[in-house]
Amino acid sequence: MTTTEQATSVFLDAARGASTPRAPIWLMRQAGRYLPEYRALKERHSFWEMCRTPEIAAEVTVQPLRRFPLDAAIIFSDIMTPLPPMGVPVDFAPGPVIRTPVRTAEDVARLAVPPGAELAPFVGEAIRLVRERIPVPVIGFAGAPLTVAGYAVQGAGSADYAEFRSWLRREPLAAHGLLDKLAAVTAAYLREQIAAGAGAVQLFDSWAGIHDRRVYATFGMPYARRVLDELADTGVPRIYLAVGASHLYPQIARLPAEVISVDWRQPLDVSRAALPGKALQGNLDPTVMLTDRETVLAAGRQVLRDGLGGAHIFNLGHGVLPGTPPDNVARLVDLVHEFPRDTDTATHEEADAEGKDGEDEER
């Protein structure tokens, strides 16, 4: 993708808060297990091998773009990628497992803070390869310090992160030390992705929502802000994702991110009122994609209508689920591309009714 093509991207326009004739669309985990071509690769390579081999990571990134006219690609990688260079080995079985969790001040003191160029050069190379192959922007990403710290301390994914949440209170000095190092590494890692050609970056704070406002204000927001602030001079749009975090929106609204990615738990127009001045990304429930065509289209239209009040990037509220039929993704992408944003809501509702009549006649 050329610099000129990036300058005319509907995705980047929306990410910068501009009015667009339609909503751009990309999907978290748009490259993944729901695609047979991904599963075929996964049979021959481990997950880490796929992430760490630029040619394979680039191929996986591009796979959904061959099927669907998406408006952005997200580089195939994992939020755990910066941990091994810091001295925290990560296995996948199949989810991330850290067999020697970070639990003490001594553990934190031993962690390295490598320069950006030494963190994951294979990710930058994969971004460069992808940019040569597709005409849309590539999104770089990283895990937010609080979320990555949760894995590093807990030792694996968890429903409630009880060990990590109690550790934050038991060992606040060690916690701040860990988060400080993670913030430095994350900012450097994202800058390397931008230097390689990422046109936007997303900071995944996937587990922010399990924390209360005081804990987030102490251990989450300051370090997310530091990462985002470190990227301000790059000029690329910054996207911040926090799942199940509507109770944190008064704080999230103050983060220096152009875009806030929201989950499905409340309508976009409700979230927009709590996040003034932000472009919104989302927020179709991923489980809708497991249903039939009519349900997908009806739910997609509702999200599009809810998003008419400001800049909107269509996405799911979280990642594409493994059982999602690819045809449902194709239908959704077509719907989003055909849904104009320069028409009032009443006109959209009339068009929806006519479209439904047509679908009934087809059946």
C-alpha positions as CSV (number, residue, x, y, z in Angstrom):
1,M,0.0,0.0,0.0
2,T,1.4,3.4,-1.0
3,T,1.4,6.5,1.1
4,T,-1.2,8.1,-1.2
5,E,-3.5,5.1,-0.7
6,Q,-3.2,5.4,3.0
7,A,-4.0,9.1,2.8
8,T,-7.3,8.2,1.0
9,S,-8.3,5.3,3.3
10,V,-11.9,5.5,4.6
11,F,-10.7,3.5,7.7
12,L,-8.0,6.1,8.5
13,D,-10.5,9.0,7.9
14,A,-13.0,7.5,10.3
15,A,-10.2,6.8,12.8
16,R,-9.2,10.4,12.8
17,G,-12.9,11.4,13.5
18,A,-13.8,12.6,10.0
19,S,-17.2,12.1,8.4
20,T,-17.2,9.2,5.9
21,P,-19.7,8.2,3.3
22,R,-19.9,4.8,4.8
23,A,-18.5,3.0,7.8
24,P,-15.2,1.2,7.3
25,I,-15.1,-2.4,8.5
26,W,-12.5,-4.7,9.8
27,L,-12.9,-7.5,12.4
28,M,-10.8,-8.5,15.3
29,R,-9.5,-12.0,14.6
30,Q,-10.5,-11.6,11.0
31,A,-7.6,-14.0,10.4
32,G,-8.2,-17.1,12.4
33,R,-9.7,-20.5,13.0
34,Y,-13.0,-19.8,11.2
35,L,-11.1,-19.8,7.9
36,P,-10.2,-23.2,6.4
37,E,-7.0,-21.8,4.9
38,Y,-5.9,-20.7,8.4
39,R,-6.6,-24.2,9.8
40,A,-4.6,-25.7,7.0
41,L,-1.6,-23.6,7.9
42,K,-2.1,-24.4,11.6
43,E,-1.9,-28.1,10.9
44,R,1.7,-27.6,9.7
45,H,3.0,-24.9,12.1
46,S,2.7,-24.1,15.8
47,F,1.1,-20.8,16.8
48,W,4.4,-19.3,17.9
49,E,6.1,-20.4,14.7
50,M,3.3,-18.7,12.7
51,C,3.7,-15.5,14.7
52,R,7.5,-15.5,14.5
53,T,8.0,-16.3,10.9
54,P,7.4,-13.1,8.8
55,E,6.3,-14.9,5.6
56,I,3.7,-17.0,7.5
57,A,2.5,-14.1,9.6
58,A,2.0,-12.0,6.5
59,E,0.2,-14.8,4.7
60,V,-2.2,-15.3,7.6
61,T,-2.8,-11.5,7.8
62,V,-3.7,-11.4,4.1
63,Q,-5.9,-14.5,4.0
64,P,-9.2,-12.7,5.0
65,L,-8.5,-9.9,2.5
66,R,-8.5,-12.4,-0.3
67,R,-12.0,-13.4,0.7
68,F,-13.6,-10.1,1.9
69,P,-13.1,-6.4,0.8
70,L,-12.2,-5.3,4.3
71,D,-11.0,-1.8,4.9
72,A,-8.0,-2.7,7.1
73,A,-5.8,-5.6,8.0
74,I,-4.5,-6.3,11.5
75,I,-1.1,-7.9,11.7
76,F,-1.1,-11.5,12.8
77,S,0.7,-11.7,16.2
78,D,-0.1,-12.0,19.9
79,I,-0.2,-9.7,22.8
80,M,2.3,-12.0,24.6
81,T,5.0,-11.3,22.0
82,P,7.0,-8.7,24.0
83,L,7.2,-10.9,27.2
84,P,9.9,-13.5,26.1
85,P,12.5,-10.7,25.2
86,M,11.9,-9.3,28.7
87,G,12.8,-12.7,30.3
88,V,9.3,-14.2,30.7
89,P,9.0,-17.4,28.6
90,V,5.5,-18.0,27.2
91,D,4.1,-21.3,25.9
92,F,0.7,-21.9,24.2
93,A,-1.3,-24.9,25.3
94,P,-3.3,-23.7,23.4
95,G,-3.8,-20.4,25.3
96,P,-0.8,-18.5,26.8
97,V,0.9,-20.2,29.7
98,I,3.6,-18.7,31.8
99,R,5.2,-21.4,33.9
100,T,7.3,-19.0,36.0
101,P,4.9,-16.2,36.8
102,V,6.1,-12.8,38.0
103,R,5.2,-12.6,41.6
104,T,7.9,-10.7,43.6
105,A,9.9,-7.5,43.5
106,E,13.0,-9.6,42.7
107,D,11.1,-11.1,39.7
108,V,10.3,-7.6,38.5
109,A,13.9,-6.4,39.0
110,R,15.2,-9.2,36.7
111,L,13.0,-8.2,33.8
112,A,14.8,-6.7,30.9
113,V,13.6,-3.6,28.9
114,P,15.1,-4.3,25.5
115,P,15.3,-1.6,22.8
116,G,12.4,-1.6,20.4
117,A,14.5,-3.0,17.5
118,E,15.3,-6.1,19.6
119,L,11.8,-6.9,20.8
120,A,10.2,-8.6,17.8
121,P,11.9,-7.7,14.5
122,F,9.8,-10.4,12.8
123,V,6.6,-8.4,13.4
124,G,8.0,-5.4,11.6
125,E,9.1,-7.6,8.7
126,A,5.7,-9.1,8.5
127,I,4.1,-5.7,8.4
128,R,6.4,-4.7,5.6
129,L,5.5,-7.8,3.6
130,V,1.8,-7.2,4.1
131,R,2.0,-3.6,3.0
132,E,3.4,-4.8,-0.3
133,R,0.5,-7.1,-0.9
134,I,-2.7,-5.3,0.0
135,P,-4.2,-1.8,-0.8
136,V,-5.5,-1.1,2.7
137,P,-3.8,0.0,6.0
138,V,-2.2,-2.4,8.3
139,I,-3.1,-2.1,12.0
140,G,-0.3,-2.8,14.5
141,F,-1.2,-3.8,18.0
142,A,0.0,-4.6,21.5
143,G,-1.5,-5.6,24.8
144,A,-2.0,-2.8,27.4
145,P,0.3,-3.0,30.4
146,L,-2.5,-3.9,32.8
147,T,-3.7,-6.8,30.7
148,V,-0.3,-8.2,29.9
149,A,0.7,-7.9,33.6
150,G,-2.4,-10.0,34.4
151,Y,-1.1,-12.9,32.3
152,A,2.5,-12.4,33.6
153,V,1.3,-12.6,37.3
154,Q,-1.6,-15.0,37.0
155,G,0.4,-17.4,34.8
156,A,-2.4,-18.0,32.3
157,G,-5.8,-16.7,31.2
158,S,-8.4,-16.7,33.9
159,A,-12.1,-16.0,34.4
160,D,-11.5,-13.6,37.3
161,Y,-7.8,-13.1,37.6
162,A,-8.1,-13.5,41.4
163,E,-4.4,-14.0,42.0
164,F,-3.5,-11.0,39.9
165,R,-6.1,-8.7,41.4
166,S,-5.1,-9.6,45.0
167,W,-1.4,-9.2,44.0
168,L,-2.0,-5.6,42.9
169,R,-3.1,-4.9,46.5
170,R,-0.5,-7.0,48.3
171,E,2.5,-5.9,46.2
172,P,1.7,-2.4,44.9
173,L,5.4,-1.4,44.6
174,A,6.2,-4.5,42.6
175,A,3.1,-4.0,40.5
176,H,4.1,-0.4,39.6
177,G,7.6,-1.7,38.8
178,L,6.2,-4.3,36.4
179,L,3.7,-1.9,34.8
180,D,6.4,0.7,34.3
181,K,8.6,-1.8,32.5
182,L,5.7,-3.0,30.4
183,A,4.7,0.5,29.4
184,A,8.2,1.3,28.2
185,V,8.4,-2.0,26.2
186,T,4.9,-1.6,24.8
187,A,5.5,1.9,23.6
188,A,8.8,0.9,21.9
189,Y,7.2,-2.2,20.4
190,L,4.4,-0.1,18.8
191,R,6.8,2.5,17.5
192,E,8.7,-0.2,15.7
193,Q,5.4,-1.4,14.1
194,I,4.7,2.1,13.0
195,A,8.2,2.5,11.6
196,A,7.6,-0.7,9.6
197,G,4.4,0.8,8.1
198,A,1.5,0.3,10.4
199,G,-1.1,2.9,9.6
200,A,-2.8,2.7,12.9
201,V,-2.3,0.9,16.2
202,Q,-4.6,-0.8,18.7
203,L,-3.9,-1.2,22.4
204,F,-5.8,-4.2,23.7
205,D,-6.8,-3.8,27.4
206,S,-8.9,-6.9,27.1
207,W,-9.2,-7.4,30.9
208,A,-9.5,-3.8,32.1
209,G,-13.2,-4.4,32.8
210,I,-12.6,-6.8,35.6
211,H,-11.1,-4.0,37.7
212,D,-13.0,-1.4,39.7
213,R,-12.5,2.3,39.0
214,R,-10.0,2.9,41.8
215,V,-7.8,0.0,40.7
216,Y,-8.0,1.1,37.1
217,A,-7.1,4.7,38.0
218,T,-4.1,3.4,39.9
219,F,-2.8,0.5,37.9
220,G,-4.4,0.8,34.5
221,M,-5.1,4.2,33.1
222,P,-1.7,5.9,33.9
223,Y,0.2,3.2,32.1
224,A,-2.2,3.0,29.1
225,R,-1.9,6.8,28.9
226,R,1.9,6.6,29.0
227,V,2.0,4.2,26.0
228,L,-0.5,6.3,24.0
229,D,1.3,9.5,24.8
230,E,4.6,8.0,23.6
231,L,3.0,7.5,20.2
232,A,1.5,11.0,19.8
233,D,4.3,12.3,17.6
234,T,3.9,9.5,15.1
235,G,0.6,10.9,13.8
236,V,-1.0,7.5,13.4
237,P,-4.5,7.0,14.9
238,R,-4.5,5.2,18.2
239,I,-7.3,2.7,19.1
240,Y,-7.9,1.7,22.7
241,L,-10.0,-1.5,23.4
242,A,-11.3,-2.3,26.9
243,V,-13.9,-5.1,27.2
244,G,-16.7,-5.0,29.7
245,A,-15.5,-1.6,30.8
246,S,-18.4,0.8,30.5
247,H,-18.0,1.6,34.2
248,L,-14.6,2.9,33.3
249,Y,-15.7,5.2,30.5
250,P,-15.3,8.4,32.5
251,Q,-11.6,7.6,32.8
252,I,-11.2,6.0,29.3
253,A,-12.7,9.2,27.8
254,R,-9.6,11.1,29.0
255,L,-7.1,8.7,27.3
256,P,-5.2,10.2,24.3
257,A,-6.7,7.7,21.8
258,E,-8.6,8.9,18.8
259,V,-10.7,5.7,18.7
260,I,-12.3,3.7,21.5
261,S,-13.3,0.2,20.6
262,V,-16.4,-0.9,22.6
263,D,-18.0,-4.2,23.2
264,W,-21.6,-5.3,22.6
265,R,-23.0,-4.7,26.1
266,Q,-24.6,-1.4,25.3
267,P,-25.6,0.4,22.1
268,L,-23.1,2.6,20.3
269,D,-25.2,5.8,20.8
270,V,-25.1,5.2,24.6
271,S,-21.4,4.7,24.6
272,R,-20.9,7.7,22.4
273,A,-22.6,9.9,25.0
274,A,-20.0,8.7,27.6
275,L,-17.1,9.1,25.2
276,P,-17.4,12.5,23.7
277,G,-15.0,13.5,20.9
278,K,-14.0,9.9,20.2
279,A,-14.5,7.9,17.1
280,L,-16.1,4.6,18.1
281,Q,-15.2,1.1,16.9
282,G,-17.6,-1.9,17.2
283,N,-19.8,-3.3,18.4
284,L,-21.7,-6.4,17.0
285,D,-21.9,-9.3,19.5
286,P,-19.6,-12.0,18.1
287,T,-22.2,-14.7,18.8
288,V,-24.5,-13.1,16.3
289,M,-22.1,-14.3,13.6
290,L,-22.9,-17.9,14.6
291,T,-26.5,-17.5,13.5
292,D,-28.3,-17.2,10.2
293,R,-28.0,-14.6,7.5
294,E,-31.1,-12.7,8.3
295,T,-30.1,-12.4,12.0
296,V,-26.6,-11.2,11.1
297,L,-28.0,-8.5,8.7
298,A,-30.6,-7.3,11.1
299,A,-28.2,-7.0,13.9
300,G,-25.6,-5.4,11.6
301,R,-28.1,-2.7,10.5
302,Q,-28.9,-1.9,14.1
303,V,-25.2,-1.3,14.9
304,L,-24.9,0.9,11.8
305,R,-27.9,2.9,12.8
306,D,-26.6,3.3,16.4
307,G,-23.3,4.5,15.0
308,L,-24.7,7.3,12.8
309,G,-24.1,10.0,15.5
310,G,-20.4,10.3,14.8
311,A,-17.3,8.7,13.4
312,H,-17.7,4.9,13.4
313,I,-15.6,2.0,12.4
314,F,-17.6,-1.2,12.2
315,N,-16.2,-4.2,14.1
316,L,-17.3,-6.9,16.5
317,G,-17.4,-6.3,20.2
318,H,-14.6,-8.8,20.4
319,G,-12.9,-11.4,18.1
320,V,-14.5,-13.5,15.4
321,L,-15.4,-16.9,17.0
322,P,-14.0,-20.1,15.6
323,G,-17.4,-21.5,14.5
324,T,-18.3,-18.4,12.5
325,P,-19.4,-19.3,8.9
326,P,-17.2,-17.3,6.4
327,D,-20.4,-16.6,4.4
328,N,-21.8,-14.6,7.3
329,V,-18.7,-12.5,7.3
330,A,-19.1,-11.9,3.6
331,R,-22.7,-10.8,4.0
332,L,-21.8,-8.5,6.9
333,V,-19.0,-6.8,4.9
334,D,-21.3,-6.2,2.0
335,L,-24.0,-4.8,4.3
336,V,-21.6,-2.3,5.8
337,H,-20.2,-1.2,2.5
338,E,-23.7,-0.7,1.1
339,F,-25.1,1.2,4.1
340,P,-24.7,5.0,3.5
341,R,-24.1,7.3,6.4
342,D,-25.4,10.4,4.7
343,T,-29.1,9.4,5.0
344,D,-31.3,10.0,8.0
345,T,-32.4,7.2,10.3
346,A,-36.0,7.2,9.1
347,T,-34.9,6.6,5.5
348,H,-32.7,3.7,6.7
349,E,-35.6,2.2,8.6
350,E,-37.7,2.3,5.4
351,A,-34.9,0.7,3.4
352,D,-34.6,-2.0,6.0
353,A,-38.3,-2.8,5.7
354,E,-38.0,-3.0,1.9
355,G,-34.9,-5.2,2.2
356,K,-36.7,-7.5,4.6
357,D,-39.7,-7.8,2.2
358,G,-37.2,-8.8,-0.6
359,E,-35.6,-11.4,1.6
360,D,-39.0,-12.9,2.4
361,E,-39.8,-13.1,-1.3
362,E,-36.5,-14.9,-2.0
363,R,-37.5,-17.5,0.6
